[in-house]
Amino acid sequence: MSWEDADVVFSFCAVFDDYLMRRMAEKSLELKKDSVFITSSRPLPPEVVATHWEVVSAFKINGLFGLMSNNGRSSGDNDDLMFVDVMYLHKKL
């Protein structure tokens, strides 16, 4: 599948190993100039994308693993399912 026409790509890559991160970064090189790539937990590997992408922002999010119901409110006691992650916003040069 080609990524050439994508404007925005999001990857929740919190559990990706280094190999998968490198492969995804290589695939990201197909994206056009000014595209946006958002990754979780870690930025795209600089050894692959150093001259092609820049991190323009990094920010923390709070999340919840588990089922939701009741108009988006938690369906029970989910304190153990809460997590904090960092999102990296990259811009294609």
Long-range contacts (C-beta under 8 A, 24 or more apart in sequence): 2-30, 3-27, 3-28, 3-30, 3-31, 4-30, 4-31, 4-32, 5-32, 6-31, 6-35, 7-32, 7-35, 7-36, 8-35, 8-36, 8-37, 8-38, 9-35, 9-36, 9-37, 9-38, 10-37, 10-38, 10-39, 11-37, 11-38, 11-39, 11-40, 12-40, 13-39, 13-40, 13-41, 13-42, 14-40, 14-41, 14-85, 16-42, 18-45, 21-45, 22-47, 22-48, 25-49, 28-52, 28-53, 28-92, 31-92, 32-92, 33-92, 33-93, 34-91, 34-92, 35-91, 35-92, 36-89, 36-90, 36-91, 36-92, 37-89, 37-90, 37-92, 38-87, 38-88, 38-89, 38-90, 39-87, 39-88, 39-90, 40-85, 40-86, 40-87, 40-88, 41-85, 41-86, 42-88, 43-88, 43-90, 44-88, 44-90, 49-90, 51-93, 52-92, 52-93, 53-90, 53-91, 53-92, 53-93, 54-90, 54-91, 54-93, 55-88, 55-89, 55-90, 56-89, 56-90, 56-91, 57-88, 57-89, 58-86, 58-87, 58-88, 58-89, 59-86, 59-87, 59-89, 60-84, 60-85, 60-86, 60-87, 61-85, 61-86, 61-87
